[in-house]
Amino acid sequence: MITISLAMSQDKAIALLEAYTGGDFTFKYVDKTGIKLKFEVTGDAEGAVKKAKELIKAESWGANLYFSASVG
């Protein structure tokens, strides 16, 4: 399980991660508590955190967002 703390563009981040099919990870949105989005992941959780950050930062709407991602 990974957690992404993101105040803006939450719907876009959820859609982006759930649509990702390009590698060793899959992301499934589970729950939201405040600004924390929780995802179940397949594969290495640390690697999934890095990939989630990379994917969000690569988007035009995500390049300037302040967010964090962590295991747990």
ROVEX-48577 format. One record per residue: residue in three letters; y, z, x of N, C-alpha, C in turn; residue number from 1. Coordinates in steps of 0.2 Angstrom, whole numbers. Layout:
BEGIN
@vose:ALA; n_py:Y; n_pz:Z; n_px:X; ca_py:Y; ca_pz:Z; ca_px:X; c_py:Y; c_pz:Z; c_px:X; drense:NUM .
...
end
This chain:
BEGIN
@vose:MET; n_py:-6; n_pz:0; n_px:4; ca_py:0; ca_pz:0; ca_px:0; c_py:6; c_pz:0; c_px:4; drense:1 .
@vose:ILE; n_py:11; n_pz:-4; n_px:3; ca_py:17; ca_pz:-4; ca_px:6; c_py:23; c_pz:-3; c_px:1; drense:2 .
@vose:THR; n_py:29; n_pz:0; n_px:4; ca_py:34; ca_pz:1; ca_px:0; c_py:40; c_pz:-3; c_px:2; drense:3 .
@vose:ILE; n_py:44; n_pz:-6; n_px:-2; ca_py:50; ca_pz:-9; ca_px:0; c_py:56; c_pz:-6; c_px:-4; drense:4 .
@vose:SER; n_py:61; n_pz:-4; n_px:0; ca_py:67; ca_pz:-1; ca_px:-3; c_py:72; c_pz:-6; c_px:-3; drense:5 .
@vose:LEU; n_py:74; n_pz:-8; n_px:-9; ca_py:78; ca_pz:-14; ca_px:-10; c_py:83; c_pz:-13; c_px:-16; drense:6 .
@vose:ALA; n_py:89; n_pz:-12; n_px:-16; ca_py:93; ca_pz:-11; ca_px:-22; c_py:95; c_pz:-17; c_px:-26; drense:7 .
@vose:MET; n_py:96; n_pz:-23; n_px:-22; ca_py:98; ca_pz:-29; ca_px:-26; c_py:92; c_pz:-34; c_px:-25; drense:8 .
@vose:SER; n_py:92; n_pz:-39; n_px:-30; ca_py:87; ca_pz:-45; ca_px:-29; c_py:80; c_pz:-42; c_px:-30; drense:9 .
@vose:GLN; n_py:78; n_pz:-37; n_px:-33; ca_py:72; ca_pz:-34; ca_px:-34; c_py:67; c_pz:-40; c_px:-37; drense:10 .
@vose:ASP; n_py:69; n_pz:-43; n_px:-42; ca_py:65; ca_pz:-48; ca_px:-46; c_py:63; c_pz:-54; c_px:-41; drense:11 .
@vose:LYS; n_py:68; n_pz:-56; n_px:-37; ca_py:67; ca_pz:-61; ca_px:-32; c_py:62; c_pz:-59; c_px:-27; drense:12 .
@vose:ALA; n_py:62; n_pz:-53; n_px:-25; ca_py:58; ca_pz:-51; ca_px:-19; c_py:51; c_pz:-50; c_px:-22; drense:13 .
@vose:ILE; n_py:50; n_pz:-47; n_px:-28; ca_py:43; ca_pz:-47; ca_px:-31; c_py:40; c_pz:-54; c_px:-32; drense:14 .
@vose:ALA; n_py:44; n_pz:-58; n_px:-35; ca_py:41; ca_pz:-65; ca_px:-36; c_py:40; c_pz:-69; c_px:-29; drense:15 .
@vose:LEU; n_py:44; n_pz:-68; n_px:-24; ca_py:43; ca_pz:-71; ca_px:-17; c_py:36; c_pz:-68; c_px:-14; drense:16 .
@vose:LEU; n_py:35; n_pz:-61; n_px:-14; ca_py:30; ca_pz:-59; ca_px:-11; c_py:23; c_pz:-60; c_px:-15; drense:17 .
@vose:GLU; n_py:23; n_pz:-60; n_px:-21; ca_py:17; ca_pz:-61; ca_px:-25; c_py:15; c_pz:-69; c_px:-25; drense:18 .
@vose:ALA; n_py:20; n_pz:-73; n_px:-23; ca_py:19; ca_pz:-80; ca_px:-23; c_py:16; c_pz:-82; c_px:-16; drense:19 .
@vose:TYR; n_py:17; n_pz:-78; n_px:-11; ca_py:15; ca_pz:-79; ca_px:-4; c_py:7; c_pz:-80; c_px:-3; drense:20 .
@vose:THR; n_py:6; n_pz:-86; n_px:-1; ca_py:-1; ca_pz:-88; ca_px:0; c_py:-3; c_pz:-91; c_px:7; drense:21 .
@vose:GLY; n_py:2; n_pz:-90; n_px:12; ca_py:2; ca_pz:-93; ca_px:18; c_py:-2; c_pz:-89; c_px:24; drense:22 .
@vose:GLY; n_py:-5; n_pz:-84; n_px:23; ca_py:-8; ca_pz:-81; ca_px:29; c_py:-14; c_pz:-76; c_px:27; drense:23 .
@vose:ASP; n_py:-14; n_pz:-70; n_px:31; ca_py:-19; ca_pz:-65; ca_px:30; c_py:-18; c_pz:-60; c_px:25; drense:24 .
@vose:PHE; n_py:-12; n_pz:-60; n_px:22; ca_py:-10; ca_pz:-55; ca_px:17; c_py:-9; c_pz:-58; c_px:10; drense:25 .
@vose:THR; n_py:-10; n_pz:-54; n_px:5; ca_py:-8; ca_pz:-55; ca_px:-2; c_py:-5; c_pz:-49; c_px:-4; drense:26 .
@vose:PHE; n_py:1; n_pz:-50; n_px:-8; ca_py:5; ca_pz:-44; ca_px:-11; c_py:4; c_pz:-44; c_px:-18; drense:27 .
@vose:LYS; n_py:3; n_pz:-38; n_px:-21; ca_py:2; ca_pz:-37; ca_px:-28; c_py:7; c_pz:-31; c_px:-30; drense:28 .
@vose:TYR; n_py:12; n_pz:-33; n_px:-34; ca_py:17; ca_pz:-28; ca_px:-36; c_py:13; c_pz:-23; c_px:-41; drense:29 .
@vose:VAL; n_py:15; n_pz:-17; n_px:-39; ca_py:11; ca_pz:-11; ca_px:-43; c_py:16; c_pz:-7; c_px:-47; drense:30 .
@vose:ASP; n_py:22; n_pz:-5; n_px:-44; ca_py:26; ca_pz:0; ca_px:-47; c_py:33; c_pz:0; c_px:-44; drense:31 .
@vose:LYS; n_py:38; n_pz:3; n_px:-48; ca_py:44; ca_pz:4; ca_px:-46; c_py:47; c_pz:11; c_px:-47; drense:32 .
@vose:THR; n_py:50; n_pz:14; n_px:-42; ca_py:53; ca_pz:20; ca_px:-43; c_py:60; c_pz:20; c_px:-40; drense:33 .
@vose:GLY; n_py:65; n_pz:20; n_px:-44; ca_py:72; ca_pz:19; ca_px:-42; c_py:72; c_pz:12; c_px:-38; drense:34 .
@vose:ILE; n_py:74; n_pz:12; n_px:-32; ca_py:74; ca_pz:6; ca_px:-28; c_py:68; c_pz:4; c_px:-24; drense:35 .
@vose:LYS; n_py:63; n_pz:9; n_px:-25; ca_py:57; ca_pz:8; ca_px:-21; c_py:52; c_pz:3; c_px:-25; drense:36 .
@vose:LEU; n_py:50; n_pz:-2; n_px:-22; ca_py:45; ca_pz:-7; ca_px:-25; c_py:38; c_pz:-5; c_px:-21; drense:37 .
@vose:LYS; n_py:33; n_pz:-4; n_px:-25; ca_py:27; ca_pz:-3; ca_px:-21; c_py:22; c_pz:-9; c_px:-23; drense:38 .
@vose:PHE; n_py:19; n_pz:-11; n_px:-17; ca_py:14; ca_pz:-17; ca_px:-17; c_py:7; c_pz:-15; c_px:-14; drense:39 .
@vose:GLU; n_py:2; n_pz:-17; n_px:-18; ca_py:-5; ca_pz:-17; ca_px:-14; c_py:-5; c_pz:-23; c_px:-10; drense:40 .
@vose:VAL; n_py:-8; n_pz:-22; n_px:-4; ca_py:-9; ca_pz:-28; ca_px:0; c_py:-16; c_pz:-28; c_px:3; drense:41 .
@vose:THR; n_py:-18; n_pz:-34; n_px:4; ca_py:-24; ca_pz:-35; ca_px:8; c_py:-23; c_pz:-36; c_px:15; drense:42 .
@vose:GLY; n_py:-27; n_pz:-35; n_px:19; ca_py:-26; ca_pz:-35; ca_px:26; c_py:-23; c_pz:-29; c_px:29; drense:43 .
@vose:ASP; n_py:-21; n_pz:-30; n_px:35; ca_py:-17; ca_pz:-25; ca_px:39; c_py:-11; c_pz:-23; c_px:36; drense:44 .
@vose:ALA; n_py:-10; n_pz:-16; n_px:34; ca_py:-3; ca_pz:-14; ca_px:31; c_py:3; c_pz:-15; c_px:35; drense:45 .
@vose:GLU; n_py:2; n_pz:-13; n_px:42; ca_py:8; ca_pz:-14; ca_px:46; c_py:10; c_pz:-21; c_px:47; drense:46 .
@vose:GLY; n_py:5; n_pz:-26; n_px:47; ca_py:6; ca_pz:-33; ca_px:48; c_py:9; c_pz:-35; c_px:41; drense:47 .
@vose:ALA; n_py:7; n_pz:-33; n_px:36; ca_py:10; ca_pz:-35; ca_px:29; c_py:17; c_pz:-33; c_px:29; drense:48 .
@vose:VAL; n_py:19; n_pz:-27; n_px:31; ca_py:26; ca_pz:-25; ca_px:31; c_py:30; c_pz:-29; c_px:35; drense:49 .
@vose:LYS; n_py:28; n_pz:-31; n_px:41; ca_py:32; ca_pz:-36; ca_px:45; c_py:33; c_pz:-43; c_px:42; drense:50 .
@vose:LYS; n_py:27; n_pz:-45; n_px:39; ca_py:28; ca_pz:-52; ca_px:35; c_py:32; c_pz:-51; c_px:29; drense:51 .
@vose:ALA; n_py:32; n_pz:-46; n_px:26; ca_py:37; ca_pz:-45; ca_px:20; c_py:44; c_pz:-45; c_px:22; drense:52 .
@vose:LYS; n_py:46; n_pz:-42; n_px:28; ca_py:52; ca_pz:-42; ca_px:30; c_py:54; c_pz:-49; c_px:32; drense:53 .
@vose:GLU; n_py:50; n_pz:-52; n_px:36; ca_py:51; ca_pz:-59; ca_px:38; c_py:52; c_pz:-64; c_px:32; drense:54 .
@vose:LEU; n_py:48; n_pz:-63; n_px:27; ca_py:49; ca_pz:-68; ca_px:21; c_py:56; c_pz:-66; c_px:17; drense:55 .
@vose:ILE; n_py:58; n_pz:-60; n_px:16; ca_py:64; ca_pz:-59; ca_px:13; c_py:70; c_pz:-61; c_px:17; drense:56 .
@vose:LYS; n_py:70; n_pz:-59; n_px:23; ca_py:75; ca_pz:-61; ca_px:28; c_py:76; c_pz:-69; c_px:28; drense:57 .
@vose:ALA; n_py:71; n_pz:-73; n_px:27; ca_py:71; ca_pz:-80; ca_px:28; c_py:74; c_pz:-83; c_px:22; drense:58 .
@vose:GLU; n_py:75; n_pz:-80; n_px:16; ca_py:78; ca_pz:-82; ca_px:10; c_py:85; c_pz:-82; c_px:10; drense:59 .
@vose:SER; n_py:89; n_pz:-87; n_px:7; ca_py:96; ca_pz:-87; ca_px:7; c_py:99; c_pz:-81; c_px:4; drense:60 .
@vose:TRP; n_py:96; n_pz:-78; n_px:-1; ca_py:98; ca_pz:-72; ca_px:-5; c_py:96; c_pz:-66; c_px:-1; drense:61 .
@vose:GLY; n_py:91; n_pz:-66; n_px:4; ca_py:89; ca_pz:-60; ca_px:7; c_py:92; c_pz:-59; c_px:14; drense:62 .
@vose:ALA; n_py:95; n_pz:-64; n_px:17; ca_py:97; ca_pz:-64; ca_px:24; c_py:102; c_pz:-58; c_px:25; drense:63 .
@vose:ASN; n_py:106; n_pz:-57; n_px:20; ca_py:111; ca_pz:-52; ca_px:21; c_py:110; c_pz:-45; c_px:17; drense:64 .
@vose:LEU; n_py:104; n_pz:-44; n_px:15; ca_py:102; ca_pz:-38; ca_px:11; c_py:101; c_pz:-33; c_px:16; drense:65 .
@vose:TYR; n_py:102; n_pz:-27; n_px:14; ca_py:100; ca_pz:-21; ca_px:17; c_py:94; c_pz:-18; c_px:14; drense:66 .
@vose:PHE; n_py:89; n_pz:-18; n_px:17; ca_py:82; ca_pz:-15; ca_px:14; c_py:78; c_pz:-12; c_px:20; drense:67 .
@vose:SER; n_py:73; n_pz:-9; n_px:17; ca_py:68; ca_pz:-6; ca_px:22; c_py:61; c_pz:-7; c_px:19; drense:68 .
@vose:ALA; n_py:56; n_pz:-8; n_px:24; ca_py:49; ca_pz:-9; ca_px:22; c_py:45; c_pz:-4; c_px:26; drense:69 .
@vose:SER; n_py:40; n_pz:-1; n_px:23; ca_py:36; ca_pz:4; ca_px:26; c_py:29; c_pz:4; c_px:23; drense:70 .
@vose:VAL; n_py:24; n_pz:7; n_px:27; ca_py:17; ca_pz:8; ca_px:24; c_py:18; c_pz:14; c_px:20; drense:71 .
@vose:GLY; n_py:14; n_pz:14; n_px:15; ca_py:14; ca_pz:20; ca_px:10; c_py:17; c_pz:20; c_px:4; drense:72 .
end
